[in-house]
């Protein structure tokens, strides 16, 4: 059949069919609509998963939980019950049990699923043989997974526990009876495709009698991960070698889920160490914890370096806005939590005896055994509160236009104020509350203070004149800086404080005086010797606030010095650089140099050969990924700008030859080391890298062209920066 004949035949067939259809007649009605298609995504299509437990019910011991699974945009997941890539699904249940005793005791979680674990002889560390023994360890249900899941609708699922509360195994003296009037917690851990972006830890606190979710006050959540732990720790769970707070096969990170197994009665069979949440976390941060984990893995935390005041519970226990409703609970006595710092024992009875022996003669019972709402452990924060009060009331700073240099005498004025006083503040030498007051001058803001530095101890100097809080000094100096050159001055003050009155007191007169004074970092004041008022301060590429996230701002802990130099230099934004500049200590290698940009990077990355004094074995346990610049730098501080006048960092090589590094190069090498390829790249782009001194011409580095913040190859792009 040719094409024309074929076409004509098909047309006739089409007409015939149409005639037949019309011949049968039509009622003019459309057919009924079919069912709507399911709207949603497969687990495999989602970049991130979010789960929310919506309801929970317990009937005759059967536990039924409904939950939603969505992507980050709230689109329901349609195949959670059948998707083959669900590699983790664990569900737990516990009740919150009231505790009895003198004063208010915080309620404790009791898990319904527990196991008695015997120590593995081969895994017992040397010296722990007498401590090893059977221990109770709570657990969760992980063997049922999708077999226990049924789909309710797109994005909504129901999980029925294989475990029944009526089948709870008796364990020691645990009370595992079901009481529907107590708060209960359901926890879920779920992951798909082995992807931490598809990992979820969820919980649901409810009252079985009503089925209603309970308020925060009824949950015993004393801290939030974001406010407390992640102030210092890393949540970059995907990075292969970054330290991270994700445990047990990279499946668990939420504090609320951790509490389910790290209960007050749980222990490690190989070492006898409690794995109670409070005890364990306190001991880890004190560098005194060792336990044996899954398959004999030893977890030794003896090298942990805690950068804040250990005595100030608020370093981790945050109160106030956006904090847990029952954050106050940390102030109530609990044997294991208190004993983790105050006793060498883990036995509650022994801890009680130790505490009574140490504190009963001088303190009332209410100091520890407080009623609900009273501050039983408030003495742990009075030291810090007194220092905070002093810091907020007292100020001392250079009067900017007051500085002059003539005939070898540096003349300047200082403004002092204290809002806690009803009279004008005295000069530092006359104020008996002050045991240290130091003014530090750094000359050459734009060249990192390489024009010289000068300091005077104001608490030892009598002003030449002064009244109403303004005091003038005239002191000898050997410096001869350029009159037009920008400079900076800053005053650090130490005030004695009292823990009873929470105020500054004359040193040696407090009824409960703090062991160490309040350290008050002063304001950075820019000036020049010509009296100009428009002088610019040194560029600020680090913020005091970011340092304080981990180091807090106490500088001197209750039990000793926590920061270098006894808290005498405290303004990280510009004071430290007065000594830690490129030309000071020019006999150091590139990664051991004192230059601030080198010192800080190499120190936190553990790249120095001498981390703490002369002991190379003492390393910094930096809890973040040291490549995440945003830990210390705010956005906008990585532009690599204003470096055109900064001199080279003067170094020596491993043979002792005098060398130098250009400013950006010195920063890069502080972490990356003196790799041949890196040095060659630096040199080919205008920088100096282990070159003979005098090689570098200030401003010749072109690194910022490609590597400044925001560029395709910017430092914020090539490092795992999480703003």
Buried (B, 14 or more C-beta within 10 A) or exposed (E): EEEEEEEEEEEEEEEEEEEEEEEEEEEEEEEEEEEEEEEBBEBEEBEBBBBBBEBBEBEEBEBBBBBBBBBEEEBBBBBBBEBEBBBBBBBBBBBBBEEEEEBBBBBBBBBBBBEEBEBEEEBBBEEBEEBBEEBBBBBBBEEBBBEBBEBEEBBBBBBBBBBEBEEBEEBEEBEBEBEEEBBBBBBBBBBBBEBBBBBBBBBBBBBBEEEEBBEEEBBBBBBBBEBBBBBBBBBBBBBEEBBBBBEBEBBBBBBBBBBBBBBBBBBBBBBBBBBBBBBBBBBBBBBBBBBBBEEEEEBEBEEBBBBBBBBBBBBBBBBEEEBBEBBBBBBBBBBBBBBBBBBEBBBBEBBBEBBEEEBEEEEEBEBBBBEEEBBBBBBBBBBBBBBBBBBEBBBBBBBBBBBBBEEEEBBBBBBBBBEEBEEEBBBBBEBBBBBBBBBBBBBBBBBBBBBBBBBBEBBEBEBEEBEEBBBBBBBEBEBEBEEEBBBBBBBBBBBBBBBEBBBBBEBEEBEBBBEBBBBBBBEBBBBBBEEBEEBEBBBEBBBBEBBBBBBBBBBBBBEEEBBEEBBBBBBBBBBBBBBBBBBBBBEBBBBBBBBBBBBBBBBBBEBBEEBBEEEEEEBBBBBBBBBBBBBBBBEEBBBBEEBEBBBBBBBBEEEEEEBBBBBBBBBBBBBBBBEEEBBEBBBEBBBBBBBEBEBBEBEEBEBBEBBBBEBEEBBBEEBBBBE
